[in-house]
């Protein structure tokens, strides 16, 4: 659908300059926003809604990231939606994931609800009117457009799309080659026959290195500290066996999801209760590819316990195969400074390069970097307390989708889809125009702490942006527990008439 079709849509403004009104406005057409649109269509068919997306198409992460080899770092049986069977290999490319999302859009007639190239600048809540007013720009010209909505469903993700995180190393301007961040990968980047350094040790670096190693003169993965990985074959034996038995794909999807989630629950429990045993199992998986002579202790043994940071699955151990074959090398050291030729390490060694790729992480974006206000007064989310990591004290008619670190993000998309639709239908039954969460009398003296316990989970992007995020309490309902296995039972049982919910 094109912008010229706007007047045919529900809520369309009748005159130029007027705001279009919707019952629900969804921010973002990534994995969360498309899931939200599906649940609204099926669970709240009487609600009008629009999805505003800043990019030129759907996909979010899977559209914006275009570096070589871009793929999921968790299985698609659980990263995929519960309502749409996944039929491919467990670890999928960005193109395969977008194809899957496109099928969801087409099969559920969601495209008519989505507006692309709409960048939201401001959102103001009016207490008098019980409505959000959203100011955005449309298209390349930046034409201003306005929307009003009774409810905001924030599905914009958790990092800033426009730029990745690159530390400000000394001497970067001295380097005569090219410096690239994977998040803004140039389409014309020519790395064939070049010496390349990839700085980083996470899933992005582990994806990039084997994807470009065959074309580079040499690629070096430079890391300050190691990361845990799970190498394995990119297949699911249970799903394949069920297909041989000609079991329906919907059954295969559900059975495989349950088996994976059961195994993940056990692995997560063991990472807390038996961290040393889990650590050895993970390292043994790496040794199976690299052999006894490779320095596993130095290059693949983190200082933190397993699952304190995300663990990426490495399909077919491709990065380890590249290291074993000599197509790539790994260096564990700290950067002293950039030089004309490359990077000087604190050990005194200099690594030469034609291209340096900084796979050094994200910049956290708290609710899309939108200027939020209530009756014109700026809203500071760090002054609020989170309700189950999805609502905030004093912020009306809004839910934020923030997924899981130790399980697939989309699992929470589906859970919150059920919750939001149940909340919207409950508000309709109560004839309430506004819902807000507040601390109950017995919560008033509760100790408030940072959004996530660093002892529990501490990736760099969260640590750098923790001061921007809402506070958590010491009760499960006032924190993002990051525990899918509890939330799958607890969220459907939330009492919407609990004193934490205030309706008007």
MARKOLTOR-620594 format. One line per 8 residues: for each residue y, x, z of C-alpha. Coordinates in nm, 3 decimals, padded with zeros to 5 digits. Layout:
// residues N
Y:X:Z ~ ...
This chain:
// residues 504
00.000:00.000:00.000 ~ 00.345:00.125:-00.087 ~ 00.677:00.095:00.091 ~ 00.781:-00.177:-00.158 ~ 00.514:-00.400:-00.007 ~ 00.686:-00.396:00.333 ~ 00.829:-00.749:00.313 ~ 00.480:-00.891:00.271
00.363:-00.746:00.600 ~ 00.357:-00.929:00.935 ~ 00.671:-00.855:01.133 ~ 00.866:-00.737:00.830 ~ 01.244:-00.745:00.862 ~ 01.411:-01.012:00.651 ~ 01.735:-00.821:00.602 ~ 01.813:-00.452:00.547
01.889:-00.272:00.873 ~ 01.698:-00.517:01.090 ~ 01.412:-00.400:01.308 ~ 01.059:-00.507:01.222 ~ 00.878:-00.655:01.520 ~ 00.510:-00.619:01.614 ~ 00.302:-00.708:01.916 ~ 00.162:-00.352:01.926
00.290:-00.029:01.775 ~ 00.033:00.251:01.742 ~ 00.171:00.605:01.717 ~ -00.039:00.829:01.492 ~ -00.308:00.776:01.226 ~ -00.545:01.045:01.342 ~ -00.887:00.993:01.499 ~ -00.728:00.806:01.794
-00.489:00.587:01.594 ~ -00.751:00.474:01.342 ~ -00.981:00.391:01.633 ~ -00.701:00.191:01.800 ~ -00.639:-00.002:01.477 ~ -01.009:-00.088:01.450 ~ -01.028:-00.218:01.807 ~ -00.709:-00.424:01.768
-00.847:-00.580:01.451 ~ -01.177:-00.677:01.614 ~ -01.079:-00.747:01.976 ~ -00.722:-00.877:01.942 ~ -00.719:-01.051:01.602 ~ -00.415:-01.260:01.702 ~ -00.197:-00.952:01.762 ~ 00.030:-00.814:01.491
00.039:-00.435:01.485 ~ 00.159:-00.136:01.289 ~ 00.047:00.228:01.286 ~ 00.325:00.482:01.230 ~ 00.217:00.824:01.102 ~ 00.450:01.119:01.051 ~ 00.231:01.291:00.791 ~ 00.171:01.180:00.432
-00.178:01.044:00.501 ~ -00.432:00.974:00.775 ~ -00.638:01.234:00.957 ~ -00.400:01.406:01.199 ~ -00.562:01.738:01.288 ~ -00.804:01.708:00.997 ~ -00.521:01.665:00.747 ~ -00.273:01.913:00.890
-00.510:02.207:00.947 ~ -00.596:02.355:00.610 ~ -00.717:02.705:00.691 ~ -01.046:02.823:00.538 ~ -01.358:02.683:00.701 ~ -01.181:02.422:00.915 ~ -01.454:02.221:01.091 ~ -01.535:02.031:01.407
-01.636:02.225:01.716 ~ -01.839:01.936:01.858 ~ -02.107:01.715:01.704 ~ -02.007:01.423:01.484 ~ -02.260:01.188:01.640 ~ -02.035:01.175:01.946 ~ -01.708:01.275:01.777 ~ -01.762:00.992:01.533
-01.683:00.638:01.647 ~ -01.950:00.437:01.825 ~ -01.914:00.159:01.564 ~ -01.953:00.376:01.253 ~ -02.280:00.571:01.208 ~ -02.253:00.938:01.117 ~ -02.509:01.042:00.857 ~ -02.423:01.405:00.783
-02.475:01.740:00.957 ~ -02.364:01.745:01.324 ~ -02.085:01.999:01.262 ~ -01.863:01.873:00.980 ~ -01.580:02.005:00.768 ~ -01.231:01.857:00.782 ~ -01.288:01.702:00.439 ~ -01.608:01.531:00.556
-01.435:01.397:00.868 ~ -01.145:01.257:00.662 ~ -01.392:01.094:00.423 ~ -01.557:00.927:00.723 ~ -01.218:00.810:00.856 ~ -01.122:00.684:00.511 ~ -01.436:00.470:00.506 ~ -01.340:00.319:00.842
-00.996:00.234:00.702 ~ -01.137:00.081:00.384 ~ -01.424:-00.110:00.547 ~ -01.190:-00.271:00.802 ~ -00.886:-00.327:00.578 ~ -00.669:-00.108:00.801 ~ -00.452:00.048:00.533 ~ -00.218:-00.252:00.523
-00.124:-00.177:00.885 ~ -00.041:00.194:00.837 ~ 00.300:00.340:00.744 ~ 00.287:00.707:00.643 ~ 00.580:00.951:00.644 ~ 00.732:00.774:00.945 ~ 00.853:01.021:01.208 ~ 00.945:00.865:01.543
01.254:01.009:01.709 ~ 01.331:00.774:02.001 ~ 01.171:00.494:02.199 ~ 01.369:00.284:02.448 ~ 01.232:00.011:02.675 ~ 01.458:-00.285:02.747 ~ 01.393:-00.443:03.088 ~ 01.592:-00.751:02.987
01.397:-00.816:02.667 ~ 01.062:-00.658:02.772 ~ 01.040:-00.477:02.441 ~ 01.027:-00.124:02.305 ~ 01.276:-00.026:02.034 ~ 01.154:00.261:01.817 ~ 01.387:00.465:01.600 ~ 01.220:00.659:01.320
01.289:00.821:00.986 ~ 01.103:00.737:00.667 ~ 01.011:00.956:00.372 ~ 01.157:01.284:00.252 ~ 01.511:01.146:00.263 ~ 01.492:01.079:00.637 ~ 01.603:00.719:00.594 ~ 01.649:00.565:00.942
01.423:00.270:01.024 ~ 01.380:00.065:01.342 ~ 01.090:-00.123:01.492 ~ 01.048:-00.331:01.804 ~ 00.716:-00.379:01.980 ~ 00.588:-00.546:02.291 ~ 00.338:-00.266:02.358 ~ 00.313:00.106:02.268
-00.026:00.268:02.208 ~ 00.029:00.646:02.199 ~ -00.235:00.809:01.975 ~ -00.037:01.109:01.854 ~ -00.262:01.380:01.999 ~ -00.167:01.652:02.242 ~ -00.010:01.937:02.045 ~ 00.295:01.990:01.828
00.200:01.958:01.461 ~ 00.502:02.139:01.324 ~ 00.419:02.480:01.475 ~ 00.139:02.661:01.653 ~ 00.172:02.890:01.953 ~ 00.234:03.257:01.875 ~ 00.327:03.497:02.156 ~ 00.643:03.703:02.104
00.488:04.047:02.076 ~ 00.708:04.354:02.059 ~ 00.756:04.495:01.711 ~ 00.651:04.189:01.512 ~ 00.949:04.235:01.282 ~ 00.835:04.592:01.211 ~ 00.507:04.482:01.052 ~ 00.528:04.520:00.673
00.250:04.273:00.599 ~ 00.225:03.897:00.642 ~ 00.188:03.711:00.974 ~ 00.026:03.366:00.952 ~ -00.064:03.097:01.206 ~ -00.368:02.886:01.104 ~ -00.181:02.565:01.187 ~ 00.069:02.635:00.907
-00.165:02.806:00.661 ~ 00.010:02.889:00.329 ~ -00.172:02.744:00.030 ~ -00.101:03.057:-00.175 ~ -00.220:03.310:00.086 ~ -00.418:03.579:-00.098 ~ -00.649:03.764:00.141 ~ -00.901:03.884:-00.119
-00.963:04.255:-00.090 ~ -00.718:04.279:00.203 ~ -00.756:04.413:00.554 ~ -00.714:04.118:00.791 ~ -00.681:04.091:01.167 ~ -00.748:03.756:01.331 ~ -00.599:03.746:01.682 ~ -00.783:03.505:01.908
-01.123:03.425:02.052 ~ -01.150:03.045:02.039 ~ -01.299:02.798:01.794 ~ -01.031:02.860:01.529 ~ -01.089:03.234:01.521 ~ -01.466:03.183:01.522 ~ -01.430:02.951:01.224 ~ -01.186:03.163:01.024
-01.359:03.499:01.053 ~ -01.687:03.404:00.880 ~ -01.503:03.182:00.629 ~ -01.292:03.468:00.491 ~ -01.510:03.772:00.566 ~ -01.685:03.766:00.230 ~ -01.354:03.793:00.040 ~ -01.167:04.041:00.260
-01.196:04.417:00.244 ~ -01.261:04.381:00.616 ~ -01.173:04.129:00.887 ~ -01.131:04.220:01.253 ~ -01.136:03.963:01.531 ~ -00.903:04.092:01.802 ~ -00.933:03.925:02.139 ~ -00.777:03.985:02.477
-01.075:03.825:02.651 ~ -01.406:03.674:02.535 ~ -01.501:03.308:02.495 ~ -01.832:03.129:02.542 ~ -02.003:02.994:02.229 ~ -02.315:02.789:02.164 ~ -02.487:02.911:01.846 ~ -02.746:02.689:01.686
-02.870:02.528:01.367 ~ -02.635:02.274:01.212 ~ -02.884:01.991:01.224 ~ -03.012:01.732:01.470 ~ -03.391:01.723:01.476 ~ -03.406:01.384:01.649 ~ -03.182:01.220:01.389 ~ -03.379:01.380:01.106
-03.710:01.263:01.253 ~ -03.580:00.907:01.290 ~ -03.466:00.912:00.927 ~ -03.815:01.020:00.820 ~ -03.941:00.710:01.001 ~ -03.686:00.504:00.804 ~ -03.512:00.384:01.118 ~ -03.184:00.198:01.056
-02.880:00.431:01.060 ~ -02.709:00.225:01.332 ~ -03.009:00.276:01.557 ~ -03.021:00.647:01.469 ~ -02.651:00.681:01.553 ~ -02.688:00.513:01.891 ~ -03.012:00.687:01.991 ~ -02.884:01.030:01.885
-02.553:00.976:02.067 ~ -02.736:00.883:02.386 ~ -02.964:01.186:02.366 ~ -02.672:01.425:02.300 ~ -02.465:01.274:02.582 ~ -02.763:01.293:02.819 ~ -02.810:01.661:02.738 ~ -02.436:01.731:02.767
-02.423:01.562:03.108 ~ -02.705:01.785:03.229 ~ -02.541:02.096:03.081 ~ -02.205:02.012:03.244 ~ -02.370:01.951:03.582 ~ -02.555:02.281:03.559 ~ -02.237:02.470:03.463 ~ -02.099:02.376:03.806
-02.420:02.397:04.010 ~ -02.592:02.690:03.834 ~ -02.309:02.879:03.658 ~ -02.491:03.213:03.644 ~ -02.803:03.063:03.489 ~ -02.598:02.876:03.228 ~ -02.400:03.192:03.157 ~ -02.718:03.389:03.087
-02.851:03.116:02.859 ~ -02.531:03.122:02.654 ~ -02.529:03.500:02.628 ~ -02.895:03.504:02.531 ~ -02.807:03.281:02.237 ~ -02.560:03.545:02.120 ~ -02.806:03.831:02.173 ~ -03.056:03.653:01.949
-02.818:03.714:01.658 ~ -02.663:04.050:01.752 ~ -02.958:04.231:01.907 ~ -02.984:04.451:02.217 ~ -02.754:04.729:02.097 ~ -02.441:04.515:02.058 ~ -02.202:04.528:02.354 ~ -02.238:04.163:02.463
-02.096:04.239:02.806 ~ -01.764:04.356:02.662 ~ -01.715:04.121:02.368 ~ -01.886:03.793:02.462 ~ -01.891:03.771:02.842 ~ -01.588:03.580:02.977 ~ -01.456:03.633:03.329 ~ -01.455:03.257:03.401
-01.754:03.031:03.460 ~ -01.890:02.822:03.171 ~ -01.689:02.506:03.087 ~ -01.370:02.615:03.257 ~ -01.249:02.634:02.898 ~ -01.388:02.457:02.593 ~ -01.716:02.589:02.451 ~ -01.739:02.575:02.073
-02.060:02.522:01.881 ~ -02.114:02.790:01.615 ~ -02.327:02.644:01.333 ~ -02.608:02.876:01.230 ~ -02.438:03.151:01.433 ~ -02.223:03.232:01.128 ~ -01.971:03.453:01.308 ~ -02.249:03.654:01.472
-02.426:03.695:01.139 ~ -02.102:03.834:00.992 ~ -02.070:04.083:01.277 ~ -02.434:04.189:01.247 ~ -02.398:04.241:00.872 ~ -02.084:04.453:00.910 ~ -01.863:04.209:00.717 ~ -01.654:04.163:01.030
-01.590:04.351:01.351 ~ -01.471:04.252:01.696 ~ -01.227:04.438:01.921 ~ -01.163:04.340:02.283 ~ -00.834:04.491:02.398 ~ -00.473:04.402:02.471 ~ -00.185:04.434:02.227 ~ 00.077:04.695:02.311
00.297:04.622:02.010 ~ 00.301:04.555:01.637 ~ 00.363:04.848:01.406 ~ 00.452:04.884:01.038 ~ 00.083:04.918:00.954 ~ -00.070:04.674:01.199 ~ -00.125:04.656:01.576 ~ -00.118:04.927:01.842
-00.356:04.847:02.127 ~ -00.306:04.940:02.491 ~ -00.609:05.167:02.460 ~ -00.407:05.372:02.208 ~ -00.609:05.265:01.903 ~ -00.415:05.132:01.604 ~ -00.565:04.860:01.385 ~ -00.431:04.857:01.030
-00.389:04.532:00.840 ~ -00.233:04.372:00.535 ~ -00.240:04.027:00.696 ~ -00.238:03.930:01.064 ~ -00.354:03.578:01.153 ~ -00.247:03.454:01.495 ~ -00.520:03.209:01.601 ~ -00.353:03.198:01.941
-00.348:02.828:02.019 ~ -00.127:02.522:02.036 ~ 00.207:02.419:02.172 ~ 00.151:02.121:02.398 ~ 00.336:01.808:02.290 ~ 00.384:01.553:02.565 ~ 00.372:01.212:02.397 ~ 00.480:01.333:02.057
00.807:01.502:02.158 ~ 00.968:01.157:02.135 ~ 01.288:01.093:02.333 ~ 01.172:00.818:02.568 ~ 01.411:00.613:02.778 ~ 01.420:00.298:02.990 ~ 01.740:00.096:02.949 ~ 01.894:00.407:02.799
01.804:00.635:03.092 ~ 01.593:00.938:02.980 ~ 01.230:00.918:03.090 ~ 01.081:01.231:03.250 ~ 00.703:01.198:03.249 ~ 00.665:01.489:03.490 ~ 00.820:01.264:03.756 ~ 00.550:01.000:03.709
00.194:00.975:03.839 ~ -00.085:00.913:03.592 ~ -00.320:00.617:03.618 ~ -00.658:00.745:03.494 ~ -00.481:00.977:03.248 ~ -00.367:00.687:03.031 ~ -00.078:00.500:03.203 ~ 00.218:00.625:03.406
00.394:00.485:03.710 ~ 00.719:00.313:03.618 ~ 00.650:00.315:03.242 ~ 00.590:-00.040:03.113 ~ 00.360:-00.159:02.836 ~ 00.230:00.179:02.726 ~ -00.105:00.356:02.712 ~ -00.162:00.718:02.610
-00.490:00.836:02.458 ~ -00.586:01.179:02.592 ~ -00.951:01.261:02.528 ~ -01.211:01.482:02.689 ~ -01.245:01.860:02.703 ~ -01.619:01.877:02.782 ~ -01.719:01.588:02.558 ~ -01.598:01.463:02.222
-01.240:01.334:02.214 ~ -01.339:01.013:02.036 ~ -01.561:00.895:02.320 ~ -01.243:00.816:02.514 ~ -01.080:00.662:02.207 ~ -01.348:00.393:02.212 ~ -01.334:00.346:02.591 ~ -00.956:00.310:02.591
-00.978:00.082:02.287 ~ -01.180:-00.159:02.498 ~ -00.943:-00.119:02.794 ~ -00.619:-00.174:02.600 ~ -00.752:-00.480:02.421 ~ -00.880:-00.625:02.749 ~ -00.539:-00.557:02.906 ~ -00.353:-00.720:02.616
-00.577:-01.027:02.633 ~ -00.535:-01.041:03.011 ~ -00.157:-01.031:02.973 ~ -00.183:-01.320:02.726 ~ -00.389:-01.523:02.974 ~ -00.135:-01.454:03.249 ~ 00.156:-01.521:03.012 ~ 00.291:-01.182:03.118
00.539:-00.995:02.900 ~ 00.526:-00.675:03.103 ~ 00.267:-00.468:03.286 ~ 00.337:-00.151:03.479 ~ 00.131:00.063:03.714 ~ 00.261:00.158:04.058 ~ 00.129:00.336:04.364 ~ -00.014:00.088:04.614
00.098:00.097:04.980 ~ -00.208:00.303:05.078 ~ -00.132:00.551:04.796 ~ 00.226:00.628:04.902 ~ 00.131:00.928:05.120 ~ -00.119:01.064:04.867 ~ -00.077:01.434:04.786 ~ 00.042:01.482:04.429
-00.093:01.771:04.224 ~ -00.070:01.905:03.866 ~ -00.222:01.697:03.582 ~ -00.542:01.906:03.570 ~ -00.693:02.126:03.840 ~ -00.679:02.483:03.698 ~ -01.002:02.560:03.883 ~ -01.164:02.283:03.683
-01.020:02.348:03.336 ~ -00.750:02.596:03.235 ~ -00.690:02.656:02.861 ~ -00.366:02.836:02.779 ~ -00.185:02.543:02.615 ~ -00.232:02.331:02.929 ~ -00.126:02.608:03.165 ~ 00.190:02.673:02.960
00.285:02.304:02.953 ~ 00.158:02.175:03.288 ~ 00.513:02.134:03.422 ~ 00.582:01.876:03.150 ~ 00.286:01.653:03.232 ~ 00.257:01.368:03.486 ~ 00.122:01.434:03.834 ~ -00.221:01.333:03.959
-00.332:01.208:04.297 ~ -00.646:01.276:04.499 ~ -00.808:00.942:04.414 ~ -01.007:00.889:04.091 ~ -00.777:00.613:03.965 ~ -00.474:00.843:03.987 ~ -00.611:01.128:03.777 ~ -00.773:01.209:03.446
-01.117:01.297:03.579 ~ -01.235:01.439:03.243 ~ -01.574:01.287:03.328 ~ -01.696:01.068:03.045 ~ -02.021:00.995:03.222 ~ -01.837:00.828:03.511 ~ -01.563:00.670:03.302 ~ -01.804:00.495:03.066
-01.911:00.286:03.366 ~ -01.582:00.276:03.560 ~ -01.326:00.187:03.289 ~ -01.497:-00.139:03.184 ~ -01.502:-00.242:03.552 ~ -01.130:-00.184:03.622 ~ -00.987:-00.484:03.808 ~ -00.679:-00.574:03.604
-00.547:-00.773:03.900 ~ -00.565:-00.474:04.134 ~ -00.241:-00.404:04.323 ~ -00.190:-00.097:04.102 ~ -00.102:-00.335:03.814 ~ 00.229:-00.520:03.834 ~ 00.291:-00.802:03.587 ~ 00.607:-00.992:03.496
